[in-house]
Amino acid sequence: MLGASQNPVAGPALLTFVTTCKGRLSHLQLTLPTWLAQRDCAVIVVDYGCPDGAGDWVAAHHPQVAVVRVNDDASFCLARARNAALPHIRTDWVCFIDADIRVTGDLAGWFAEQPNPAGFYRPDPFDFDTGGTVLCRVQDVQRAGGYDELIRGYGGEDTDLYARLLRIGVPRRAFNGAWLAPIRHDTEARLRFYQDKDLEQHRRLFLLYRTIKLDLIDLHKRMLSADELRTIFGLAQQALAANAPLSIKLGEQPEFPAFGGFSLQRSLVYNLTARQTP
């Protein structure tokens, strides 16, 4: 169940920082002040059933920060948590950022000086722990379909969104990655609230599902419906469970009607196998 924003974003702002928190209050207590120090920025914290009571702590200590609560999921879905914030954003631009990342440079000041900001901005140089940080128009995120909530395991929901932004004509750009300082932690902490602890299995499923999805987006030249995505995801799960190739039927090419007596069937075939080591 989604809870409404407790503390409305007040006053005009340049952009909104959006973070999610489940079991990361100790990190949020260190990083949130660095976002609030950015000029002309609002902040939204999504409390995704946080056992530490992140939403209550934010409301008590930083009442200017908006809190959105998701309290109907015992596990964690970062994509759903980020999407939950979208209706509460009151600025044209959003910066999605993890609860364990401090902003140490003048990111908002730099952005304010851009004469015609456009595209989606990722940190450069790249750091694995800050790679999910992105600055983009809220409208572009919505046009791309938001984060894919079928991707529930650790990792992949960010690069999946970036690929779809590119496909709707939103160019990739960069901001100074040195302005971000991650709080380092181990993989066990990352997987704490995910049901699937098999990181390699998740990566295989994500690779297959995302590849099929993007191929079909390219072929159909449109975003796919929720039903289509669920179907593709289910087929990818079945193929991995059976360790078998997956065939996606496309039907006849509508631009080239078949001649009498002929029928041309098309399909995409995916065969996910381990790389052969020399």
C-alpha positions as CSV (number, residue, x, y, z in Angstrom):
1,M,0.0,0.0,0.0
2,L,1.3,3.4,-1.0
3,G,1.2,6.2,1.6
4,A,0.8,9.8,0.5
5,S,3.6,12.3,1.0
6,Q,3.6,13.4,4.6
7,N,5.5,16.7,4.2
8,P,4.8,18.5,1.0
9,V,7.7,19.9,-1.0
10,A,7.6,23.6,-0.2
11,G,8.6,26.5,-2.4
12,P,10.1,26.7,-5.8
13,A,13.0,24.2,-6.4
14,L,15.4,23.5,-9.2
15,L,15.2,19.7,-8.9
16,T,14.2,17.0,-6.5
17,F,16.5,14.4,-5.0
18,V,14.7,11.1,-4.6
19,T,16.0,8.2,-2.5
20,T,14.6,5.0,-1.1
21,C,15.3,3.5,2.3
22,K,14.9,0.0,3.7
23,G,17.3,-0.9,6.4
24,R,19.7,2.0,5.5
25,L,18.8,4.6,8.0
26,S,22.4,4.8,9.3
27,H,23.5,5.7,5.8
28,L,20.6,8.1,5.2
29,Q,21.5,10.0,8.4
30,L,24.9,10.8,6.8
31,T,23.8,11.4,3.2
32,L,20.6,13.3,3.6
33,P,22.2,16.5,5.0
34,T,24.5,16.6,1.9
35,W,21.5,16.7,-0.4
36,L,19.7,19.3,1.7
37,A,22.9,21.4,1.4
38,Q,22.4,21.6,-2.3
39,R,20.8,25.0,-3.2
40,D,17.3,25.2,-4.5
41,C,16.6,21.5,-4.2
42,A,13.8,19.4,-2.7
43,V,14.1,15.9,-1.3
44,I,11.8,13.0,-1.2
45,V,12.5,9.9,0.8
46,V,10.6,6.7,0.0
47,D,10.3,4.6,3.2
48,Y,9.8,1.1,1.7
49,G,8.8,-0.7,4.9
50,C,12.0,0.3,6.5
51,P,12.5,-1.6,9.7
52,D,14.6,1.3,11.1
53,G,11.6,3.7,10.8
54,A,13.3,5.9,8.2
55,G,10.2,7.8,7.4
56,D,9.5,8.7,11.1
57,W,13.1,9.8,11.6
58,V,13.0,12.0,8.5
59,A,9.7,13.6,9.6
60,A,11.0,14.3,13.1
61,H,14.4,15.7,12.1
62,H,13.9,17.1,8.6
63,P,10.3,18.2,8.2
64,Q,11.0,20.0,5.0
65,V,11.6,16.6,3.3
66,A,8.7,14.8,1.8
67,V,8.1,11.2,2.9
68,V,6.3,8.5,0.8
69,R,5.6,5.2,2.4
70,V,5.3,1.8,0.8
71,N,4.2,-0.7,3.5
72,D,2.8,-3.7,1.6
73,D,6.0,-5.6,0.6
74,A,8.2,-7.6,3.0
75,S,11.0,-7.7,0.4
76,F,12.3,-4.9,-1.6
77,C,11.8,-3.6,-5.2
78,L,14.0,-0.6,-5.9
79,A,12.1,0.0,-9.2
80,R,8.7,0.2,-7.5
81,A,10.2,2.4,-4.7
82,R,11.5,4.9,-7.1
83,N,8.3,4.9,-9.2
84,A,6.3,5.6,-6.0
85,A,7.9,9.0,-5.7
86,L,7.1,10.2,-9.2
87,P,3.5,11.5,-8.4
88,H,4.9,13.6,-5.6
89,I,7.7,15.4,-7.5
90,R,6.9,19.1,-8.1
91,T,9.9,19.9,-10.1
92,D,10.7,19.3,-13.8
93,W,13.9,17.5,-13.0
94,V,14.7,14.6,-10.6
95,C,17.9,13.2,-9.3
96,F,17.5,9.5,-8.3
97,I,20.2,8.7,-5.8
98,D,20.8,5.8,-3.4
99,A,20.6,6.3,0.4
100,D,24.4,5.5,0.7
101,I,25.7,8.3,-1.5
102,R,26.8,11.7,-0.3
103,V,26.9,14.7,-2.7
104,T,30.2,16.5,-2.0
105,G,30.3,18.9,-4.9
106,D,28.0,21.6,-6.2
107,L,25.9,19.4,-8.4
108,A,22.8,21.7,-8.2
109,G,24.9,24.8,-8.8
110,W,26.4,23.2,-11.9
111,F,23.0,22.2,-13.2
112,A,21.6,25.6,-12.6
113,E,24.3,27.0,-14.9
114,Q,23.4,24.7,-17.9
115,P,21.8,27.0,-20.5
116,N,19.5,24.4,-22.0
117,P,19.6,21.2,-20.0
118,A,18.4,18.1,-21.9
119,G,18.9,14.4,-21.8
120,F,19.8,12.2,-18.8
121,Y,22.9,12.8,-16.9
122,R,25.1,10.0,-15.3
123,P,28.2,10.4,-13.3
124,D,31.6,10.4,-15.1
125,P,34.0,9.0,-14.3
126,F,32.0,5.8,-13.6
127,D,32.0,4.2,-10.2
128,F,30.0,0.9,-9.7
129,D,28.6,2.2,-6.4
130,T,27.3,5.5,-7.8
131,G,26.2,4.2,-11.3
132,G,22.5,4.2,-10.3
133,T,22.5,8.0,-9.8
134,V,20.8,9.8,-12.6
135,L,19.6,13.3,-13.3
136,C,16.7,13.6,-15.8
137,R,13.3,15.1,-16.6
138,V,10.4,13.6,-14.8
139,Q,8.5,13.7,-18.0
140,D,11.1,11.7,-19.8
141,V,11.1,9.0,-17.1
142,Q,7.3,8.8,-17.5
143,R,7.5,8.6,-21.3
144,A,10.0,5.8,-21.1
145,G,7.6,3.8,-18.8
146,G,9.4,4.5,-15.5
147,Y,11.5,1.9,-13.8
148,D,10.5,-1.7,-14.6
149,E,9.0,-3.2,-11.5
150,L,9.4,-6.8,-12.8
151,I,13.1,-6.4,-12.1
152,R,13.0,-7.1,-8.4
153,G,16.5,-8.5,-7.7
154,Y,19.7,-6.6,-7.1
155,G,20.8,-4.5,-10.1
156,G,19.7,-3.8,-13.6
157,E,16.7,-1.6,-13.2
158,D,18.8,1.5,-13.8
159,T,20.6,0.5,-17.0
160,D,17.2,-0.8,-18.3
161,L,15.7,2.6,-17.9
162,Y,18.7,4.3,-19.5
163,A,18.3,2.0,-22.6
164,R,14.7,3.0,-22.9
165,L,15.4,6.7,-22.5
166,L,17.8,6.4,-25.4
167,R,15.1,4.8,-27.5
168,I,12.7,7.6,-27.1
169,G,15.4,10.1,-28.2
170,V,16.7,11.3,-24.8
171,P,20.5,11.6,-25.2
172,R,23.0,10.5,-22.5
173,R,25.1,13.2,-21.0
174,A,27.4,13.4,-17.9
175,F,28.1,15.3,-14.7
176,N,31.2,15.2,-12.6
177,G,31.2,11.8,-10.9
178,A,33.8,13.1,-8.4
179,W,31.0,15.0,-6.7
180,L,29.5,11.7,-5.4
181,A,31.0,9.9,-2.4
182,P,29.5,6.4,-1.8
183,I,29.5,4.7,1.6
184,R,31.1,1.4,0.8
185,H,29.5,-1.8,2.0
186,D,29.5,-5.5,1.2
187,T,27.2,-7.5,-1.1
188,E,25.5,-9.2,1.8
189,A,24.1,-5.9,2.9
190,R,22.9,-5.2,-0.7
191,L,21.0,-8.5,-0.8
192,R,19.5,-8.3,2.7
193,F,15.9,-7.6,1.6
194,Y,15.9,-9.4,-1.7
195,Q,14.2,-12.8,-1.8
196,D,16.5,-14.1,-4.5
197,K,20.0,-14.2,-3.0
198,D,21.5,-15.9,-6.2
199,L,23.1,-12.8,-7.8
200,E,24.3,-14.8,-10.9
201,Q,20.9,-16.2,-11.5
202,H,19.4,-12.8,-11.3
203,R,21.9,-11.4,-13.8
204,R,21.1,-14.2,-16.3
205,L,17.4,-13.6,-16.0
206,F,17.9,-9.8,-16.3
207,L,20.2,-10.3,-19.4
208,L,17.7,-12.5,-21.2
209,Y,14.6,-10.5,-20.2
210,R,16.0,-7.1,-21.0
211,T,17.5,-8.2,-24.3
212,I,14.2,-9.6,-25.5
213,K,12.3,-6.5,-24.3
214,L,14.7,-4.1,-26.1
215,D,14.7,-6.1,-29.3
216,L,10.9,-6.0,-29.4
217,I,10.8,-2.3,-28.6
218,D,13.2,-1.7,-31.5
219,L,11.1,-3.9,-33.8
220,H,7.7,-2.4,-32.9
221,K,9.1,1.1,-32.4
222,R,7.0,1.6,-29.2
223,M,7.1,0.9,-25.5
224,L,5.6,-2.5,-24.6
225,S,2.4,-2.9,-22.5
226,A,2.4,-4.2,-19.0
227,D,0.9,-7.5,-20.2
228,E,3.5,-7.9,-22.9
229,L,6.3,-7.3,-20.4
230,R,4.8,-9.9,-17.9
231,T,4.6,-12.4,-20.7
232,I,8.2,-11.9,-21.8
233,F,9.4,-12.1,-18.2
234,G,7.5,-15.3,-17.6
235,L,8.9,-16.9,-20.8
236,A,12.5,-15.8,-19.8
237,Q,12.0,-17.4,-16.3
238,Q,10.7,-20.7,-17.9
239,A,13.6,-20.8,-20.4
240,L,16.2,-20.4,-17.6
241,A,14.5,-23.0,-15.4
242,A,14.5,-25.5,-18.3
243,N,18.0,-24.4,-19.5
244,A,16.5,-24.3,-23.0
245,P,16.5,-21.8,-25.9
246,L,13.6,-19.4,-26.1
247,S,11.7,-18.6,-29.3
248,I,9.5,-15.5,-29.6
249,K,7.1,-15.6,-32.5
250,L,6.6,-12.4,-34.4
251,G,4.0,-13.3,-37.0
252,E,4.0,-12.0,-40.6
253,Q,5.7,-8.8,-41.6
254,P,2.8,-6.3,-41.9
255,E,4.7,-4.1,-44.5
256,F,5.0,-7.0,-46.9
257,P,1.8,-9.0,-47.3
258,A,2.2,-12.6,-48.1
259,F,1.5,-13.8,-51.6
260,G,-1.2,-16.3,-52.2
261,G,-0.3,-19.8,-51.1
262,F,2.6,-18.6,-48.9
263,S,3.0,-17.8,-45.3
264,L,6.2,-16.4,-43.8
265,Q,6.7,-17.0,-40.1
266,R,9.3,-15.0,-38.1
267,S,10.8,-15.5,-34.7
268,L,13.6,-14.4,-32.5
269,V,15.6,-17.1,-30.9
270,Y,17.6,-16.7,-27.7
271,N,20.1,-19.2,-26.4
272,L,21.8,-18.2,-23.1
273,T,24.9,-20.3,-22.5
274,A,28.0,-20.0,-20.4
275,R,31.1,-18.6,-22.1
276,Q,33.7,-21.2,-23.0
277,T,36.9,-20.5,-21.1
278,P,40.2,-21.2,-23.0
